[in-house]
Amino acid sequence: MFDGGVHQKRISLNRFVEITSTNPARIFGMWPARGTLAPGSIADIVVFDPDKLLVLSAKTLHMNVDYNPYEGREVRGAAEVVMARGKIIIEDGKYVGAPGDGTFIRRGERSI
């Protein structure tokens, strides 16, 4: 989405964040506790390299399937580090979290 949107100058970086974070949090009734970096909010943080080239593949992406409809496509922009609740869970493209690190979050009332 970054490659086809922001990199291709079809949407702004702010719109990208809105589409991928803020709006989903609102739709699922989790905003403002999620979907924004603000005092009192809970945030998972992604350190993102907008210039990094990445070849999409089922073998290298963190999915529980053996196929990818975009297999072999090269895109620009990739996460370097992902932090959840202050712990690094993805680093250099590899999952480094521990089993049980995730938490089920019950959705609330739709905010938009």
C-alpha positions as CSV (number, residue, x, y, z in Angstrom):
1,M,0.0,0.0,0.0
2,F,2.9,2.4,0.7
3,D,4.6,1.5,-2.6
4,G,1.4,2.0,-4.7
5,G,0.1,4.9,-2.7
6,V,2.7,7.1,-1.1
7,H,5.7,6.2,-3.3
8,Q,3.7,6.6,-6.5
9,K,2.4,9.9,-5.2
10,R,-1.3,8.8,-5.2
11,I,-1.8,9.5,-1.5
12,S,0.1,11.5,1.1
13,L,1.9,9.9,4.0
14,N,-0.7,11.3,6.4
15,R,-3.5,9.7,4.4
16,F,-1.5,6.4,4.5
17,V,-1.4,6.5,8.3
18,E,-5.1,7.4,8.3
19,I,-6.0,4.4,6.1
20,T,-3.8,1.8,7.8
21,S,-4.1,2.9,11.5
22,T,-6.6,5.6,12.5
23,N,-9.6,4.6,10.4
24,P,-9.4,0.8,11.3
25,A,-9.2,1.8,15.0
26,R,-12.3,3.9,14.6
27,I,-14.2,1.3,12.6
28,F,-13.6,-1.3,15.2
29,G,-14.4,1.0,18.1
30,M,-10.9,1.1,19.5
31,W,-10.1,4.8,18.9
32,P,-8.6,6.8,20.7
33,A,-7.2,4.0,22.9
34,R,-5.6,2.6,19.6
35,G,-4.8,4.1,16.2
36,T,-3.1,7.2,17.4
37,L,0.1,8.3,19.2
38,A,-1.3,10.4,22.1
39,P,-1.1,10.4,25.9
40,G,-3.2,7.6,27.3
41,S,-3.3,5.6,24.0
42,I,-1.8,2.2,23.6
43,A,0.4,2.1,20.5
44,D,2.3,-0.5,18.6
45,I,5.1,1.3,16.8
46,V,6.7,0.5,13.4
47,V,10.1,1.9,12.4
48,F,9.6,2.1,8.7
49,D,12.2,2.5,6.0
50,P,10.4,4.2,3.0
51,D,13.3,3.5,0.6
52,K,14.0,-0.2,1.4
53,L,13.2,-2.6,-1.4
54,L,11.3,-5.7,-0.6
55,V,10.4,-8.7,-2.7
56,L,7.0,-10.1,-1.6
57,S,7.0,-13.8,-1.0
58,A,5.0,-16.3,1.1
59,K,8.3,-17.5,2.5
60,T,9.5,-14.2,3.8
61,L,6.2,-12.6,4.9
62,H,4.7,-13.4,8.3
63,M,1.6,-15.3,7.1
64,N,0.3,-18.8,7.9
65,V,-0.2,-19.7,4.2
66,D,1.9,-21.1,1.5
67,Y,1.1,-18.7,-1.2
68,N,1.1,-14.9,-1.9
69,P,-0.9,-13.4,-4.8
70,Y,1.9,-10.8,-5.1
71,E,4.7,-13.4,-5.1
72,G,7.9,-11.9,-6.6
73,R,6.6,-8.3,-6.8
74,E,9.2,-5.8,-5.7
75,V,7.9,-3.0,-3.5
76,R,9.5,0.1,-1.9
77,G,9.0,0.6,1.8
78,A,9.3,-2.0,4.6
79,A,9.2,-2.2,8.4
80,E,12.6,-2.4,10.1
81,V,11.4,-2.9,13.6
82,V,7.9,-3.5,15.1
83,M,7.3,-2.9,18.8
84,A,4.2,-4.0,20.7
85,R,3.7,-2.9,24.3
86,G,7.3,-1.7,24.4
87,K,8.8,-5.0,23.3
88,I,10.5,-5.6,20.0
89,I,8.6,-8.3,18.1
90,I,9.9,-8.0,14.6
91,E,13.5,-7.0,13.8
92,D,15.3,-7.2,10.4
93,G,12.3,-9.0,8.9
94,K,12.3,-11.8,11.5
95,Y,9.8,-12.4,14.3
96,V,11.7,-12.3,17.6
97,G,8.7,-12.3,19.9
98,A,7.7,-15.1,22.2
99,P,4.7,-17.4,22.1
100,G,1.9,-15.7,24.1
101,D,3.1,-12.2,23.4
102,G,-0.1,-11.3,21.7
103,T,-3.3,-10.3,23.5
104,F,-6.9,-10.5,22.3
105,I,-8.5,-7.0,22.3
106,R,-12.2,-6.9,22.3
107,R,-13.6,-4.4,19.9
108,G,-15.9,-1.6,21.0
109,E,-18.7,0.4,19.4
110,R,-17.9,1.8,16.0
111,S,-16.6,5.3,16.3
112,I,-17.3,6.5,12.8
